[in-house]
Amino acid sequence: MRLNNSYFFTLREDVKDEDSISSNLLVRAGFIKKSSSGVYMMLPMGLRVLNKINQIIREEMDKTGCQELLMPALIPEEVYVDSGRRAGFGSSMFSLQDRKGQPYVLGPTHEELFAIAAKMKIQSYKDMPFSLYQIETKYRDEPRPRYGLIRVREFQMKDAYTFDVDEAGLDVAYQKQFNAYKNIMDRLHLEYVIVKADTGVMGGLLSEEFQALAPIGEDILVLCDSCDFASNIEIAQTIPSQKEKEEEKELEKVETPHCSSIEEVSAFLNLPQSKCMKALLMNVDGEFTVFFVRGDRELNEAKALRLLNAKEISFADDALIATSNACPGFTGPIGLNARKVIDQELLTLNNLVCGANEVNYHYQNVNPKDYTYDVVGDIVNVMEGDVCPICGGKIHFAHGIEVGNTFKLGTKYSKALGLQYLDSSNTLQYVWMGSYGIGPARAMAALVEQNADENGINWPSDLAPYQVAIVPISMKDEEQVRIANELYEACLQKGLEVLIDDRDERPGVKFKDMELIGIPYRITVGKGVKDNLVELKPRVGDKIEVPIEEAIEKLIEMMK
């Protein structure tokens, strides 16, 4: 590509309304441009990178025997009603009506349509296994779009689905897709971990996430110092403290004036927060529920919802709290007339402090025999330093960007949508499904987060928009222009992806632009042509001077 008279621009300054390294650099480098909150244009340079990512995905999917198709984005709302997921998506699903008043949605995901498509083929067990995939635009009305391409309202997703006669077949198909995903992540040069995760609105038997490690990542990953245990914090098991129980002391009611928070109570009584019992007054599917956890721990809402088999959880309002004798800031389990859910760890601890359900009063030396409860379970987030549930080692955290996920859906969608087949004994059975997703643009953003420096983006050579930039120092020097054009044509003949910066700009501007957009190799054509020399420089590394006739071969050696 010749930059002069092409669609190419860069920005010198940081972008004020971009809140991540990747979004700032991608906008400055002219790869993307925000058109509205959570919606981006993919500009020519960005599209070249995205297409390369998609090509890698297609190659690995095709190797598994997965066939590509394309589903519509505009879908009748009843499809999601029939599967039971319309309510679960709620306001995150874009809704509209056609001119006849029929309700439609913009597809946030396509499990239902793939199940419908599979129905057209599947009659008997002989029609399986098979798998399908697409790379399609999805729409989700995110309440807080942020971090550029990482949390958006409109995005490309590659989603694949497998169809099998039983769980054993699903296991085989899942492993094949799982291995393909590892190949994709490796070929994308991402630093990643694979973690167990919550199945969430997708449902099913198992979910695993491919997380690109990055400080900006929204997901907290739970890792072990001693083994390969890896989990999303949403489902990471908390192992109760193995410390020996203290000898029980006598229950005592104490005055705690104006101490309504754990921090205030622990400071007033000169006790660590871990010796307090925290009460969280919540609305769980419309029922007032009080969760009790150790004072220095946080409630894990995903665990709480699974434990109670509930759909929604939020803080209780005053009207709901008034249905009990709970006292905000001073609530405890002793004598509380509300549904009480306690974390399992509390049953291993003696002599705690909890609210007395009376303003300005707490109980001290609270032991498990002093209170009752309705439900007990693991309802808290793990903490760094906790015990690994696998090997007993120590837990530590990392942050990740979820770029891929795999689900064993089982028969969830086939039952909802009547996807059945006749087995060998002529009996109707439900099809077993798997679902597998990758966000190509998220992967692109994750690559930038992991491969940026003070000068701009540092793409891997096979993912950069162009592999080589040829930069003539002066467009007024006929010899430099001639040599630059000859090298450009030679690169094309060798099959290299090359651009020539033939703009009438200062050398410093050209160099900075090539570093900003992340071109891996640069050939500089300057005054050295008088001595038959050009300069060859990798994006990160030292420059060397080489004879003009050897420049392309040296470049190819360097690329290898």
N, C-alpha and C positions, 0 to 999 in steps of 0.2 A: 504494500500500500504506500502511496505517496501522500505525505501529510498536507502538502500545499494544495489548497482547493478541495480538501476532504473535510468531513464532519469530525473535527478534532478540536478540543479545548481543554484547558486545565485552569484550576483556581489557585492563586497563590496563598490565600489566607484560609484558616480553618472555617468550617461552616457552622454558624451559630446555632441552628436548630437541629444539629445532628449530635447524638449523645453517646457515640461509641467510636472506637478507633476505626473499625471497618467502615461504618457508614460515612464518617468524615473523609476518609481517604478515597473511598469509591466515588463519592460526589466530587471531591476535588480533582480526581483523576479523569473525570468525565465518563465514568462507567455507568452511573445511575443518576437519576434526578427525581426528587420527591414531587409528586403531582398533588397529593393530598395526604392527610395523616394516615400512615400505614400503607400507602399505595405509591409505587415507584415505577418510573419509566426505566426500561433496560436499554441503554444506549449502545451504539455499535461495539465499542471496546468491551463493555460488560457482556453483551450478547455472545461475543466470541468465546469468552471464558465460560459462560453458562453452557453454550453448545458443546464445549469440550467435556465439561462435567457430565452432561447428558449423554454424550457419545460413550463415555466410559460405562455409565449405568446401562445403556442399551447393550453394549458388548457383553457385559457380565450377565445380564438377564437372558440374552439370547443363548448364552452357553448353557443355561439351565433348561433350555427348551421352552421358556416362557414366551408367549406370543403377545405382540403389542397391538393394542387397539386404542380407540379414543371415545370416551364417554362425553355426553353433553354436560355443560355446567348449569343449564337451566332445567330444573327438575320439578315435577309435580310434588307439592307438599305431602300429598297422601302417601307417597313412597316411604317417607320417614315416619309418618303416623303409623303405618302398617307394621313397621319394624319396632315401634315403641321408643324411637330415639328422638322424635320431634320435641317432646317436653324436656329431654335431657340437654339438647342444644340450646333451647330457650332463645334469649335475645342475641346470642352469638351467631345465629343463622340469619342471613339476609333474606327478607321476605318481600314478595311483590304479587300483584295480580295482573292477569292479562285483561284484554278489553271486554271479555265476557265475565269477569269477576272471579275466574278460577285462580286459586292460590298456587303460587310457585315459590321455589327457593333457589338461591344460588348454592350449588353443592359444596358443603364443607368437607365432605369425604364421600366415597362412592361404593361402600360395601353393598348397599342395597341393589344398586344397578348391576353390579357384577353378579350378584346372586340371581337377578332376573335374567341376565344374559346366559348364565349357566343353565338355567331351566330350559332354555331352548335346545340345548344339546343333550342334557342328562335324562336318560330314560331308565337305564339299568346300570349295574355295577361295571359292565364292560365299557361304559363311556368315560371312565376315570382310571387313573388320575390325569389331570391337565392343569395348566396355569396360564394366567393372563396378566398383562400389565399395561399401564398407560403413563404418560407424562402429561398432566393436565393442570389447568388453573383451578385453585380452590379459593373459597371465600369464607372468611370468618370475621365477624364484627368484634374485633378485639376491643375491650374497654380501654386499654392503655397501649396502643402501638408504640414501640420503642426499639432502640438499637438497630435502626436501619432495616436490613433484610432479615433480621432475626425474629422480630415480633411484628408481623404485618397483617393487613386485612385481605390482601390479594396476593397469592403466591403460587408458584409452580410446585407440584408434588408428583413424584413418581410413586404410584401405588400398585402393588401386585397382589394377586389372590390365587390361592391354590385350592383345589377341590379333590377330595379323597373319599373313599368308602368307609373308612374307620379311623380310629385314633392312631393306630400303628402307621397307616398310610400318611396321615397328617405329620407324624413325627419325622418320617423320611423326607417329605416335601419341605417341612420347616427347616431341617438341617441343611438341605440343599440351598434354600434361600439365604439362610444364616451365613453359610460359607461364601456365597456370592457377595453378601454385604461386606464381609471382612475383606474380600478382594477389592471391592469398590473403595472402601476407606483407605486401604493400603495404596491403591493407585492414585488416590487423591492426595496422598502425602500428608494426611491428617494425623495428628497425635490424638489418639482417642482411647476410651475405655468402654467396655460393654457392661451394662448394669441391669440388674433385675428392676422392674418398675411396676407401678400400679396400672391395671388394665383400664381404669377410668371409664369414660363414656363408651369406649370401644367394647368393653366387656371381654369375656372369654376366659381361657384357662391360664395363659401365660403372656407376659409382656417383657421384652428386653429392649433396652435403648442403646444406641450407638452415640456416645457423648464425646464431642470434640472438647478437649481441655482448654479452657480460657477463663481468665479472671472475671470477664464480663458475663459468663454463663449464668443463666437464671436458675439452673438446676443445681442443687447441692448433692454431690456424689459422696457416698460413704465408702471409704476404702480401708483396707487393713494393712498395718505395717509388716505383718508376718506371713500373710497368705494372699491368694488372688481373689478374696471376697470383694465384691463390688455391687453396690446397690444404690438406687435413688433413695433419698432420705424419706420419701413418702411411704416406703414399705420396709425400710431397714428395721430389723428386729432389735428391740432394746433388751439387754440382759440385765435383770435387777442386780443391785449391788450385792457382792458376796461378803461384805463386811459382817462381822459378828454382831448380833443384836445387843443393844445396851440393855441393862437391867431396867425393868419398868419402874417409873416413878409415879407418884400420886397425881392424878388429874387436878389441875388448878385453873380457876378462872381469874384472869388478870386484866386490869384496866390498861388500855392502850390508847390514850387520848390522841385523836387526829391521825392515827396510824392506819390508813386504809389500803396501803400497798405493801407488797412483800418487802420492798426495799426499806420502807419506813418501819415496819414491824420488826424486821431482823435487826435494824440499827437500834431501835428502842430497847429491845430485849437482849441486845449484844449476842446475837446468835447468827450463824451463817444462814443464807437463804435456803440451803439444802435441808435445814432443820424445820422449815416451814411447809405448810400444805397450802397450795394455791387453788383457789376456787374460780372456775370460769362459768359464768352464767350465760347459757346458750339457748337458742331456739333450734330444735332439731325436728324438722318436718312439722312445725307448729306446736310441738310439746316442749314445755320448759324443762331443761335438763341442766344439772350442775355437774361439771367435770372437776375432779380433784386430782392434782398432780403435784409432784415435789416442787418446792418453791423456785428452784433454779432451772426447771425444765419447761419446755413449750409443748402445748397441745398439738398433736398431729391430726389435723382434721380428716385426712384421708383414712387413717387408721380408725378414727372414731366413727366415721360413716360406715366403714365395713363392719365394725364390731356391732353396731346397732342396726345394720341392714337398712340404713336410711339414705335419703337422696340429697337433702340440703341441710346445711348448718350455718348459723349466723349468730351474732350476739343478740341476746334477748332484749326486748324493749321494756320500758317501765311497766306497761300494762301486763305483760306476760310474767314479769318478776313478781308483780303484786298478787299473783295467784298462789304464792307460797309465803313462807315466813323468812325467805332469804333476805339478807341485809347486805346490799352492795358494799364491798370493801371489808365486810366483817362476816362473810358467809363461811360456815363450816358444816361438816356432815352430822355432827351430834344434834339430834332433834330436828333436823331439816325435813320439812314435809314437801319434798320434790323428788323427781327421779334423780338418783345419785349414781354416777359412773366414776369409778376410781381406777387410777393406774395401778397395775399389779405390783409395782415397786413399793407402793405405800404399805402393803401388807408385810414387807420385810423390815420396816423401819419403826422404831419406838421413840417415844418422848418428843413428838413433833408439836408444832404450834399451828392452830387453825382458828378461824373465826368462830365467834360464839353466837352468831345470828342476832347480835345486839350491838348497836352503835357504840364504838369506843371500847369494845371488849373482845378478848381472845381467850382461847383455852391453851394452856401450856401442859406439856407432858401427855400428849394425846397418843394412845396406843390402839392397835386394831380392834381390841375388845371393847373400846369405848364407842364405836359407831357401827352403823349398819350401812349397807349399800345394795343397789339393785343389779348393777353389772360391774364386772371387773375384767380388765384386759390390758394389753399393751397399747396405750393411747398417746405416747409421747415421742418426740423426736430424739434420736440418738444424739449424743454429744461427743465432741472430740475427747479422746481418752477413755471412752467406754470400751467394754469388752467385745471383741469380735464374736459373733454367734457361731462361727465355724471353728476357729482354732484357739480362741481365748486371747489372741493378740490385742493390740491397741488400735482403736479406730482413729482415722484422721479424715479430714474433708478436702474436697477439691470442687471447683466449679466447672460446669460443662454446658455446652450448647448442644441440644439434642438435634442431630442431623439425620438420624434414622431410627426406625423402630420396627420390631417384629412382634406379631401377635399370633398365638394359637387361639382362634376364635371358637373352635369346636363346632357345635351345632346351633349356636345362638341365633345366627341370622337365617340359617336354613329352616329352623323351626318357625321363626317369625314370618318368613316369606314362603313357606311351603315348598322348599327345595328338597325333593325326595327322589329316591331311586328304588328300583326293584332289585333285591339281592338274589343270590343263586337259588334260594328256595322260594322265589317269587313273593317275598314279603317286603312291604314298603319300609325303607329306612331313611334317616336324615343324612344329608351330605355333611362331611366334616370340612371346615374351611380354615385357611390361614390368611393373614393379611400382613403386608410388608410395605413400609413407606420410607421414602427418602426425600428430604427437601434440598434440591439442587442449589437454590439461591442461598439457603442457610449454610450449606457446605462452602459456598463461595465466600460468604462473610466470615465463616470460621477460619478459612485459609488466610484471609487478610489479618484477622486477629492474631493468628499464630505466626505470621510471616511479614510483619511490618517493622520498619525502623524509622529513624528520624528523617530519612529522605523519602519515604513513601512505602509502596508495596513491594514485596520481594517474592514474586510468583515462582513456583516450581517451573522448570523449563517447558514441560509438556502441557502446562495449563495456562501459561501466559498468553495474552492476546496475540503477541508476536514473539518469536524467539530471539530475533536479531533486529537491532536498529543501526542503520548506517547514517552517520551524522557528518555531512560536509561542513567544515568550519565556516567557509565563506561561499555563498551562492554567486558571488561576483568573480570568483576565481575559476576560470574555465577548466583548468586542469583538475582541480579538486572535484568539480561537478562531473567531469568526464569519468574520473576514476570511481567516484561514488556510484554513478549509474552503471558502470561495468560490474562493480561488486554486487550491486543490487540484482542485476540480471543473472549473475553467476549463482547467487544464493537461490533464486527462483529455480534455476535449472537443477540445483541439488535438492530441491524439494523442501527447502527451509522456509519457514514463515517469517517474512522479513518486511520491515517498513523502512522508508528512507525519509529522513527529516529534511525535506527540501524547502522548508519555510525560510523566508528572509528574516531570521531572528539572530540575536546574539548567541554565541556558543554556550554561555552559561545558562541561558533560558532553555536551550535544547537539551543540555545535559540534565538539568533539573527535571524537565518534563519526562525524559526517558527513565529516570530513577523513580519519579513519582508513580508512573503507570506500571513500573515493575518489569521492564524489558530485561531479560536475563543477560544478554550479551550486546555489547556496543562496539561497532567499528567506527573509529573517528578518522576522517579523511581531512588532514590539515596541511601545514607547510612541509611536513615530512615527505610529501609526494615528490618533492624535488630530489630527494635522496632515495626514491623508490620505497618509502616506508609508510605504513599506516599503523594506527594504534588500536590494539585489541584489549577490551576490558570487560570482565564479568561484572554483573550488578553488584556483587560483594566480592572484593578481592583487588589485587594489584593489576595495573595495566602493563602491557608489554608492547614493544614495537616489533613489527614483522614485515618482511618484504611483501609488497603488494601481491605478487603472484602466488605467495604461500598463505595469504590471509584466510581464505576459505577453508583450506585443509587444516590449518591451525585452529580455526574456529570449531570445526567438526570434532577435532581431537579434544578440545576443551569441553565441548558439550557432552562428550562421552564420559 
